[in-house]
Amino acid sequence: MTTPLLQQFAAAYCGAPPIPETLAARWNLDPAVIAGVTLAGAIYAAMTAPRLGGRWAVTPWRRTSFYAGWGLGALALISPLCALSVSLFSARVAQHMLLAAVVAPLLVLGMPGTWRYRSAAAAPITAAVFAIVLWIWHAPGPYAATFDSNVVYWTMHVTAFGAALALWAALFDRPAERLAGLVAAAALTSLQMGLLGAIMTFAGRPLYAPHLLTTLPWGLTPLADQQLGGVIMWIPASVIVVMAVVTALAVAMLRTQRGPSPAAVG
């Protein structure tokens, strides 16, 4: 007999929860996702190619950064990680952190300088928005709702990834000139991600109903899986944020010492 808990996986975007023996074949070949990823890469290529009359002047390292983020983003959505996130909460968190803490900054660094913010308040505001979105989608209720509806699932991805893009765009906006706002935004981001990860790690019981019956084939109890997800959010993601901000500050200070140049602006 099928329980209501298992029936919901018929509606889960990434399909039924896989087991280790079937995971390698569980690529997400959704035509809409593949078309969207391909179109995004094609638009960027056209807009940055001088021979095609591209309007965005970007340096080679920015172009490399964009394509690295674009490739990793495609893997996060199309690879078997999508299916694994149905079985394991920790895999879902890993997917979220890959998109928010690695893919998003790489894409932002790949864009021309005119795409970044010019408001001193942008970094703290976007950090607050990112925190709100992150906590909403990792609350047990909204999280479970993403398994019941494709619309909710993609709303989660669009809002979370959009908030991450906005955050990184603000963090990378001439940080040496807005040191106080940058430090405040980085501190808020690291602290709230660390706190959310700690709550997941030290909770005395499983909080996420969709994974109560899906973790055992992977050698994890639901609680151990949740704790692993908390650690993934708590430590590596916070370290990535701090390292990125320190790097951005160092680069900005070097630019300030050397004075403005076309290479620095692009």
C-alpha positions in Angstrom: 0.0 0.0 0.0 1.3 3.5 -0.9 1.4 6.0 1.9 0.6 9.7 1.5 4.3 10.4 2.1 5.4 8.3 -0.8 2.5 9.5 -3.1 3.9 13.0 -3.0 7.0 11.9 -4.9 4.9 11.4 -8.0 4.7 15.2 -8.1 8.3 15.9 -7.1 10.0 17.7 -10.0 13.1 15.4 -10.0 11.0 12.2 -9.8 10.9 9.3 -7.4 13.7 9.0 -4.8 16.6 7.1 -6.3 18.7 4.3 -4.7 22.4 4.1 -5.2 22.1 1.5 -8.0 19.9 3.8 -10.1 21.4 7.2 -9.5 23.9 7.3 -12.3 21.1 7.1 -14.9 19.0 9.7 -13.3 19.9 12.8 -15.4 17.3 15.5 -15.6 16.6 15.8 -19.4 13.7 18.3 -19.0 13.7 20.2 -22.4 12.7 23.4 -20.7 15.7 23.4 -18.4 18.1 22.4 -21.1 16.7 25.1 -23.4 16.9 27.7 -20.7 20.5 26.9 -19.8 21.5 26.8 -23.5 19.8 30.1 -24.2 21.5 31.8 -21.3 24.9 30.7 -22.6 24.1 31.7 -26.1 22.9 35.2 -25.2 26.1 35.8 -23.1 28.3 34.5 -26.0 26.5 36.8 -28.5 26.6 39.9 -26.2 30.3 39.5 -25.4 31.6 38.6 -28.9 33.0 41.6 -30.7 32.8 39.8 -34.0 29.0 39.5 -33.5 28.6 43.1 -32.4 28.4 42.3 -28.7 27.6 45.2 -26.5 29.2 43.9 -23.3 32.9 44.6 -23.1 34.3 42.0 -20.7 37.9 40.9 -20.0 38.9 37.3 -20.7 38.9 36.4 -17.0 35.4 37.6 -16.6 34.3 35.5 -19.6 36.0 32.5 -18.1 34.3 33.2 -14.7 30.8 33.3 -16.4 31.3 30.1 -18.3 32.6 28.3 -15.2 29.5 29.4 -13.3 27.2 28.6 -16.2 28.7 25.0 -16.5 28.4 24.4 -12.8 24.9 25.7 -12.7 23.9 23.4 -15.6 25.3 20.4 -13.7 23.5 21.4 -10.5 20.1 21.3 -12.4 20.7 18.6 -14.9 23.0 16.1 -13.3 21.8 13.2 -11.0 22.2 15.7 -8.1 18.6 16.7 -8.9 17.3 13.2 -8.3 19.5 12.7 -5.3 18.0 15.8 -3.7 14.7 13.9 -3.6 16.2 11.1 -1.4 18.6 13.2 0.7 18.1 16.5 2.4 21.9 16.9 2.5 21.9 16.7 -1.4 19.2 19.3 -1.6 21.2 21.6 0.6 24.4 20.9 -1.4 22.5 21.9 -4.6 21.3 25.1 -3.0 24.8 26.0 -1.7 26.4 25.2 -5.0 24.0 27.6 -6.8 24.1 30.3 -4.2 27.7 30.3 -3.0 29.6 29.2 -6.1 27.6 29.6 -9.3 26.0 33.0 -8.4 29.3 34.8 -7.7 31.0 33.3 -10.7 28.2 34.5 -13.0 28.2 38.0 -11.4 32.0 38.3 -11.8 31.4 37.4 -15.5 29.1 40.4 -16.1 30.2 43.9 -17.2 30.7 46.5 -14.5 27.6 48.4 -15.5 25.5 45.5 -14.2 26.7 46.0 -10.6 25.2 48.2 -8.0 26.1 51.9 -7.2 24.2 52.3 -4.0 26.0 52.2 -0.6 22.9 50.5 1.0 22.7 47.8 -1.7 24.8 45.2 0.1 23.1 45.2 3.5 19.6 45.2 1.9 20.4 42.3 -0.5 22.0 40.4 2.4 18.7 40.7 4.4 16.6 39.7 1.4 18.9 36.6 0.8 18.6 35.6 4.5 14.8 35.9 4.4 14.5 33.8 1.2 17.0 31.2 2.5 15.1 30.7 5.8 11.7 30.6 4.2 12.6 27.8 1.8 14.4 25.8 4.5 11.5 25.9 6.9 9.9 22.5 7.1 6.5 23.6 5.6 7.7 25.5 2.5 10.4 22.9 2.0 7.9 20.1 1.9 5.7 22.1 -0.5 8.4 22.0 -3.1 7.8 18.2 -3.4 4.1 18.7 -4.1 4.2 21.2 -6.9 6.6 22.0 -9.8 5.5 25.6 -9.6 6.5 25.8 -5.9 9.8 24.0 -6.7 10.8 26.4 -9.4 9.6 29.4 -7.3 12.1 28.3 -4.7 14.9 28.0 -7.2 14.2 31.3 -8.9 13.8 33.4 -5.7 16.7 31.8 -3.9 19.1 32.1 -6.9 17.8 35.6 -7.8 18.5 36.7 -4.2 22.0 35.2 -4.3 22.8 37.0 -7.6 21.6 40.3 -6.1 23.7 39.7 -3.0 26.9 38.9 -4.9 26.4 41.8 -7.3 26.2 44.2 -4.3 29.2 42.6 -2.6 31.4 42.9 -5.7 30.4 46.6 -6.3 33.6 48.5 -5.6 34.0 47.1 -2.1 36.9 49.3 -1.0 34.7 52.4 -1.4 31.9 50.9 0.7 33.8 48.9 3.3 31.2 49.3 6.2 28.3 48.1 4.1 30.3 45.3 2.6 31.5 44.0 6.0 27.9 44.3 7.5 26.5 42.3 4.5 29.2 39.6 4.7 28.8 39.3 8.5 25.0 39.0 8.2 25.2 36.4 5.5 27.8 34.3 7.3 26.0 34.5 10.7 22.5 33.7 9.4 23.8 30.7 7.3 25.8 29.5 10.2 22.8 29.8 12.5 20.4 28.0 10.1 23.0 25.2 9.6 23.5 24.9 13.4 19.7 24.5 13.9 19.6 21.7 11.4 22.7 20.1 12.9 21.7 20.1 16.5 18.0 19.5 16.2 17.0 16.5 18.3 14.6 15.1 15.7 14.2 15.1 11.9 12.5 18.3 10.7 11.9 17.5 7.0 9.0 15.0 6.4 9.9 14.3 2.7 13.0 12.5 3.7 11.7 10.3 6.6 11.6 7.2 4.4 14.2 8.0 1.7 17.6 8.1 3.4 18.1 4.5 4.6 19.2 3.1 1.2 22.1 5.6 1.4 23.2 4.4 4.8 21.9 7.5 6.7 19.1 7.9 9.2 16.8 10.9 8.5 18.4 12.8 11.4 22.0 12.0 10.3 21.1 13.2 6.8 19.7 16.4 8.2 22.8 16.9 10.3 25.0 16.5 7.3 22.9 19.1 5.4 23.3 21.5 8.3 27.1 21.0 8.3 27.2 21.6 4.5 25.4 24.9 5.0 27.1 25.9 8.2 30.8 25.5 7.5 31.8 25.4 3.7 29.2 28.0 2.6 30.2 30.5 5.3 33.8 30.0 4.5 33.2 30.6 0.8 31.4 33.9 1.6 34.1 35.1 3.8 36.9 34.2 1.4 35.1 35.8 -1.5 34.7 39.1 0.4 38.3 39.1 1.5 39.4 38.5 -2.1 37.1 41.3 -3.3 38.4 43.7 -0.7 42.0 42.9 -1.6 41.4 43.4 -5.3 39.5 46.7 -4.7 42.3 48.0 -2.4 44.9 47.2 -5.1 42.8 49.1 -7.7 42.5 52.1 -5.3 46.3 52.2 -4.9 46.9 51.9 -8.7 44.1 54.3 -9.7 41.3 53.6 -12.1 42.0 51.8 -15.3 39.9 50.3 -18.2 40.9 46.8 -17.1 39.7 47.4 -13.6 36.4 48.7 -14.6 35.7 46.0 -17.1 
